[in-house]
Amino acid sequence: MKATVTIYPRREILDAEGKAIREALAGLGFSEVREVRAGRRFELDLGDLTAARAGKRVREMCERLLANPMVEEYEIEVEGRPRS
């Protein structure tokens, strides 16, 4: 079973990296870009776990290590099925 986790700053938190990238893109002539959200992505191979068990375990991983729930939000996709 494979899972993908994508982590972004919460919308209400300033995404300084995303803002800097947007400004740099505008400086390079890409003025059509209105917003950039910078984040991280993890691809996990969970062996023989079922989709339900994999989703539960990955959520635990996010809460305990991969994301900081105070300032970040995350999306989990297990074998093509979103489970955020």
N, C-alpha and C positions, 0 to 999 in steps of 0.2 A: 504494500500500500504506500502510495506517495502522497505527500501533502506539501502545499506551498503556503507560506505565511508572508503577507505584505504588511509592513508597519509604516505608518505615517504619523506626523505630529497631529494632535487633535486640532480641529478647525479653529477653535477659539484660542489656540496657542500660536504665537508668531512663528512661522516657518522661515527662519533667517536664511537657511541654505536655499530654500525654494525662491525666496525673494531675490537673493543675490544672483541666482541662475537666471531668473526672469529679466533682471536688469542687464546682465551680461548679454543675454540673447537680444534684447532691445538695442544695446550698443553695437551689436553685430548686424543690425538691420532686420531682425526678426520681430518687428513691432506688433505683429498679429498675435503673439503669445500674451494672453491676458493673465494667466496664473500658472505657476509651477509648484507642485507639491513634491518635495524630495523625501524619499523614504528608503527603506531597506527591504530586501526580499530574501527569504530562506526557503530552500527546497530540501525536504526531509524524506528519507527512505525509511519507512516504518515496518519493514518486513511483512509478516503475515497478519498484521492486525486487521480487524474488520473496519469498515468505514466509520461506523459509530464509535468504536473504541479509539480509532486513530484521531477522530475529531476531538474526543474528550481529552486524550493525552496531549495533543498539540495545544489545545486551549490552556491546559495546565502549564505547559512549557512557556507559553506566551505570558501568562500571569506571573510565573516565578522567575523567568530569566530573559526571554527574548524581547519583551516590550516593557515599558514603564507605563502602566495603566493610568497613572496620574497625568501624564502629558502626551501619551501616544494612544492611537487606536490601531487595531489590526484586523485583517481579513484573513480567514483560513479557507483554503480550497483543498478538499480531499478528493483525489481522483476525478477532477473535473466538476465536483459538486460544491458550490460555495457553502460554507458553514460558519460565517462570521457571526 
